Amino acid sequence: MINVVNKKIKDFYKQTSIYTHLGLYSYFAKKLTDDIDELCILQRKQIIHPIAYKNSEIRKQNKCFWGDMTKVPITRLNYEDDLFPTASAMLNELLRKDINYNINRKAEDKIHITCRGQAILLTSILKAKGYSARVRSGYGTYIKTDGKNYDHWITEYFDENKNRWILVDADEHCPDHELNFDINDIPRDKFIFGAEAYLGIRQGKYKEDEIIYSSAPPVFGIKASLRSLFYDFHCLMNNETIFLHLPKFIKEKNFELSEEEYKELDELANLLLDPDRNFDKILEIWNNNSKFRIMSGALN
């Protein structure tokens, strides 16, 4: 693929959103290590993934990757993403609990955040350090447990020395998985972006039960891919929306769209396959098609 990442695009992804703006915490973030692997490990040690927290066997362990899990109060929420939807909120809570941001953080002083929070936090830190960075939503083929593809969020940043975007997954900097590639430079065929999942379902590349969005209850196939399509679209426009939110027109129709509406989404998805080459067209859609931006959540 020809590199089409010009200064306009790089500058766009240096901008922050309500989710990635760190405010005064930007000064704190700038002082963190510049080594991407060390940065991810450091961040991973601040967070307990809700899947681990919910595991009754892990909760009984006083010596594990997450620390002494027996000290974590049972009254804590399994998922705290809705308490800390922004990077600044995450850092604020972590530093409120313990001003020492290091790998020795106690389990009871960690927050319970999913891959979305991990991706947003890492992206915000990289932006604070001056990188062009963006969150991406899709499906990590490397975290399969049963041959299926589950929803996942990761970070993408532009490396000026290598002159290309690099995919990195802070959430997977843990001992649970043995990978045959560098988690700090994920091959692009190891991650199914939202548009790829959506078009893959539409074109028969993936079966309905091969694409799963692990909501409660989980959704499959086209319904799952519609979520990741729009989440990735919003992420690419620097709007890393809460994954409890959905486009209002889709939610109101309970995902039962007309073929005309699907064709409109096909056009969007095809542009998102190459977001840099199609940047201006994607931005035009963002600025002019309000129905793709009006989101519906618990209160909206």
N, C-alpha and C positions, 0 to 999 in steps of 0.2 A: 504494500500500500504506500502510495506517495505521501510524504509528510506535508500536510497542509495546515499545520498548527502555526498560524501567524501571530504577531504581537497582539492583535485585537482579541484573539481567542485566549491567549495566555493571560492577558490583563483581565478578561472577564472572569476567569477562574481564580484570580487572586482576590476578587471581591468576596465579601462575606454576606451571609443571610442572617435572618433572625436565629437560625439554628447553629450557624458556624461562627458568629461574631463573638469573640471572647472579651471584648471591652478591655478593662484594666488587667484581665488575666492574660492578655496578649504578651505583656512583659514577662509574666511567669512562663508562658509557653516558649518564648524565644530562648530562654535560658536552659531548656531541657536539651538532652543530648541530640546531636545532629545525625547520629548513626541510626538508620531506619530500623534495623533489627533490635537494637537496644531500646529505641523509643517504643516499639510495639510491645516488647516484653515488659517494659516499665508500665505501660498503660494496661496491659493484660493483668498485671498484678494488683491493679486497683479495683478490679471488677470480677464479680461472680456471675457467670451466665445463669439465668433462671432455670435452664434445664438441669444444671448441676445442683442448684439450690433445692429444686423440687425432688431430687433423687433421695429417697429415704436412707439408702445405704451410705451415700456420700455425706448426708447430714449427721451421721453417727461418727464420722471420722474426725479425729483431732489432729491428724497429720496427713495432709494431702496437698495437692497443688494449690488449693484455695486457702489453705491454712487450717486453723482449728474451727471446723464447721459446727462443733457443739456449742460454740459461744455465740452463734448468730441467733438472735431472739426469734422464736416461732411466730411472733406477731408481725414480723417484717413481711412486706408484700413479696410474692414470688417475682413478679415483674414490676420494676420501678421506672420503666420507660415513660409512663405517663406522668410521673412525678418530676422527671428530669429530661424533658424532650429536647433541650438545647445543650450545646457543649458547655456554655457558661454555667448552666444549672448543675451539670455533672461535676465540673471542677469546684464549684462553690460548695457542694455537699461533701465532696471528698476532702477538701481542705478544712471544712467546718469540723469534720470528724477527726481528722489528723492532719496537722499542718505539714507533716513530713511526707512528701510525695515520693515514696521509694518502694522497692520491691518487698520490703518487710512489713507492709501494711497488714494489720490484723484483719481476720475474716469479718469480724463484726463491724469494722470500719469501711468495708467495701460497699459498693452499690451493685444492685442486681439489674444489669443492662444487657440487652440482646445485641446482635451483630449490627443493627442500625445505629445504636448509640456508640458502639466501638468505631464504626466507620465515620460517623459525624465528628466524634472527638478527635480522631487522628487527622481528619481533613482540616479541622479548625486549627490544630496545632501547626500543621504544615503551612497553612495559609498565613498564620502568624509569623512563621519563619521566612515568608516571602515566596513560597512555592505557588505555582498554579496547581490547584488540587480540586477534585470533585468526588462526590459520593456516587456510587453506582449500585443499582438494584437489579437483581436477577436471581440466578440459581447456581450454587457452587457444586460442580460435578464431583469435586474432591471430598465432599462431606456426605456422600451417599451412605446409607446404612442398609438399604434393602433394594438397591437398584433403581431407586427413584431420585428425582431432582427436587430438592427442597429450597425454598426461598432463602436468599442470603443477600447481605449488603456488604460492600467492601469499599476501599479507597483507591483512587487513581490519581497519581501526581505526575507532573512533567519533570523529567530529569534533563537538565540543560546539557550536561556532559554527554549523555547518550542520545540526546535529541529525540526523545520519544516518551510517550506515556507509559507509566509503570503501574501495574496492579499490585496492591499489597493488602493483606488480610490480617488486621490486628487481632481479630477475634480467634483466629486459629493458631496463635502463638501460645500453644499449650501442648502438653505431652500426649494428648488423646489420640493423635493421628500421626501415622508415619507416611510422609508424602515423598514422591519421587521427583519433586521439583522444588525450586526455591520459593517459599511462601512470601518472600519479599520482592519477587518478580514473577508473578503468576502468569504462565502461558495463557494467551487469550482463548485457546480452545478448552481451557479448564473451567471457564466461567460462561454461563449462558445469560447474556444480557436480556433485559425485559423484552425488547423488540424481537430478539432471536427466539425467545420462548413463544411469544405470541404468534409470530409468523410460522414457527415450527408446528404449532397446533393447527393453524389455519391451512397449512400446506401438507399436513399428514406426516411430518417428520417425527413428531412426538405423539404418543398415545395420550388420551385424556388422563390416565392414572400415572403418567410419568412426570408430570409437572404438578407440584403440590405447594400450596401456600398454607403454611402451618398456623392458621388462625384458629379460633375456637368457635364452631367446629372448622376443621380444615376444608379448603376448597381445592378443586382439581381442574386440570386442563385449561379451557378457555377462560374460566372465571379466575383461576389463579394467575394466568398470564396477563390478563387485563390489569390486574393489580400491579404487577411488576413493570408492565409497559408504562403505566402512568407514573409510578414512583420513579422510574429511571428518567422519564421525560422531565419530571419536576426537579429531580436531582441535577440533571444536565442544565437546567435553567437556574441553578443556585437556589433551589427551594426544596430542601430535603424534608418533605412533609412527613408528619406522623403517620405511621402505618395503620392507624385506626381510621384514617381519612380516605375517602374515595371520591372520584368525580361524582357530583350530584346526579347528573343525568344517567349515569350507569347504575347508581344505587337505587334511584327512583324506579328504574325499570327492572330491578332485581337481576341485572346482567342479561336480560332478554333483549338483545339489540336486533335491529333490522339489518338486512344485508347491505343496505346503503350506508348505514352507520359503520358496519364492519369494514366496508371498502374505504371509508374516510380514515379509519384507524389503520388500515393497511398502508395508506400513503404516509401517515405519521411514522409508523413502524419502519418502513423502508428508509426513511430519512435518518432515523435513529441508528440504523446499522452502521452509519459512518458519520458520527456527530460533528466531527471537525470539518469535513468536506461540505457537509450540508448545514453548517452552523447558521448561516444567514436565513435559510429557509425555515429552520426550526425556531429561530428567534422570532421570525415573522408570525409563525403560527402562535407562539407564546403570547405575542403582543396583540393579536387580533382575534383569536378564537377563545372567547371567554368560557365556553362550556367545558373546555379541557382544563380550565383552571379553577372553576368554582367547585370547592370540595365540600363534602358532607361528612360530619363526624357525629359524636354523641350529642352535641348541643346545636348542631347546624343542619 
